[in-house]
């Protein structure tokens, strides 16, 4: 919308422009990948998450377990991999608080929020810690799996994993 009138300056006309109240984010700024068989070769990981199971791949040739899931083993370069279940609970190996500079496209979170490396035994993986402040946590605290649904900017049903303090362990 353009308005060429300017009530503040009687002699000069300036073009007035408006900005949209909501900006649609381009697909490239979506941090969560599309999760169907047509879009990723690790779709089984997401299918398992939808079913409430956190899984990853294990190489059938050398028995190595990797996270994130792979389609080729980085140890032996074999491609005979199977999905194995990971524990629903682990412990904080390391954590930090994001206080500012929320990445574009992650408007659902308020800063500060906690991100962590969680030790599940067979693997260590990074994830957000929900329902806890940095000051509530200590290295070694028990955390449990939390599966969340991802909303927008696509019409596809998507899920991802997070963690939260197990049984009210946050201090």
C-alpha positions in Angstrom: 0.0 0.0 0.0 1.4 3.4 -1.0 0.2 6.8 0.3 1.9 9.9 -1.2 0.5 12.4 1.3 2.6 13.6 4.1 0.9 15.7 6.7 4.2 16.7 8.3 5.6 18.5 5.3 3.4 20.7 3.2 5.8 21.3 0.4 7.5 17.9 -0.3 5.6 14.7 -0.8 7.2 11.5 0.4 6.1 8.0 -0.5 4.7 6.1 2.5 4.9 2.3 2.5 3.5 -0.2 4.9 5.0 -3.4 6.2 3.0 -6.6 6.7 2.0 -7.5 10.3 3.2 -11.1 9.7 6.1 -12.3 7.6 6.0 -15.8 6.1 9.4 -17.4 6.6 11.0 -19.0 3.6 11.4 -22.8 3.7 15.2 -22.4 4.1 14.7 -20.9 7.6 12.7 -23.9 8.8 15.1 -25.7 11.2 13.1 -29.0 11.1 13.5 -31.1 8.0 10.7 -32.6 6.1 10.2 -36.2 7.3 8.5 -38.4 4.8 10.0 -41.1 2.7 9.9 -38.8 -0.4 12.0 -36.2 1.4 14.6 -38.0 3.6 16.3 -41.4 3.7 16.0 -41.4 7.5 12.2 -41.1 7.5 12.0 -44.2 9.8 13.6 -42.1 12.6 10.7 -39.7 12.4 8.1 -42.5 12.0 9.5 -44.0 15.2 9.3 -40.6 17.0 5.7 -40.3 16.0 5.2 -43.7 17.6 6.9 -42.4 20.8 10.2 -44.1 20.3 13.6 -42.4 20.1 15.8 -44.5 17.7 19.0 -44.4 15.8 20.9 -46.6 13.4 23.3 -49.4 14.2 25.7 -50.9 11.6 25.0 -54.6 11.1 28.6 -55.1 9.8 30.7 -53.4 12.6 27.9 -53.0 15.4 28.7 -49.3 15.8 25.7 -47.1 16.9 25.6 -43.6 15.5 23.5 -40.5 16.2 22.0 -38.9 14.2 20.8 -41.8 12.2 22.9 -42.6 9.1 22.4 -44.3 5.8 26.1 -45.2 5.6 28.3 -46.2 8.5 31.0 -43.7 9.0 33.2 -46.3 10.7 33.3 -49.1 8.0 31.3 -47.4 5.2 28.8 -50.3 5.2 25.2 -49.5 4.3 23.6 -52.4 6.1 22.1 -50.5 9.0 19.1 -51.1 11.2 17.1 -48.9 13.6 17.6 -49.6 17.3 15.8 -48.1 20.3 17.5 -45.6 22.5 16.6 -45.1 26.2 13.9 -42.7 27.1 16.0 -41.3 30.0 19.5 -40.1 30.3 21.6 -37.6 32.2 22.9 -34.1 31.5 26.5 -34.4 30.2 26.8 -30.6 29.5 24.4 -27.7 29.2 24.2 -24.0 28.4 21.7 -21.2 28.4 20.8 -19.2 25.3 20.1 -15.7 26.6 19.9 -13.7 23.4 19.9 -13.9 19.7 17.1 -16.4 19.1 17.7 -17.8 15.6 15.3 -16.4 13.0 12.4 -18.8 12.7 12.4 -20.1 16.2 9.8 -17.7 17.6 8.1 -20.4 19.8 10.8 -20.1 22.5 11.4 -17.2 24.7 15.0 -16.5 25.7 16.5 -17.7 27.9 16.2 -21.4 27.2 18.5 -24.4 27.9 20.3 -26.6 25.4 22.2 -29.6 26.5 24.2 -32.7 25.6 22.4 -35.7 27.0 24.1 -39.0 27.7 21.8 -41.8 26.8 24.4 -44.6 27.3 25.0 -45.8 23.7 25.1 -42.2 22.4 25.3 -38.6 23.4 23.1 -36.1 21.6 22.1 -32.5 21.8 18.6 -31.3 22.6 16.6 -28.6 24.2 15.7 -28.9 27.8 12.1 -27.9 28.4 10.5 -26.9 31.7 13.8 -26.0 33.5 15.9 -22.9 33.9 19.7 -23.0 33.8 19.9 -22.4 37.5 17.7 -25.5 38.1 20.1 -27.9 36.5 23.3 -29.7 37.4 25.6 -32.0 35.4 24.4 -35.6 36.0 20.7 -34.6 36.4 18.3 -37.2 35.0 16.2 -36.1 32.0 13.5 -37.8 30.1 12.5 -37.8 26.5 9.7 -35.4 25.3 8.4 -35.6 21.8 6.9 -32.4 20.3 4.9 -31.7 17.2 6.3 -29.1 14.9 3.9 -26.5 13.6 4.4 -24.7 10.3 5.5 -23.4 7.8 4.5 -26.6 5.9 1.3 -28.5 6.0 3.2 -31.7 6.8 2.9 -33.4 10.2 6.3 -33.3 11.8 7.8 -34.2 15.2 11.1 -33.8 17.0 12.6 -34.7 20.3 13.5 -32.7 23.4 14.1 -33.5 27.0 12.8 -32.3 30.4 13.9 -33.0 33.9 12.9 -36.5 35.0 10.4 -36.8 37.8 10.8 -33.2 38.9 14.6 -33.5 39.3 15.1 -29.8 38.5 16.3 -28.1 41.7 
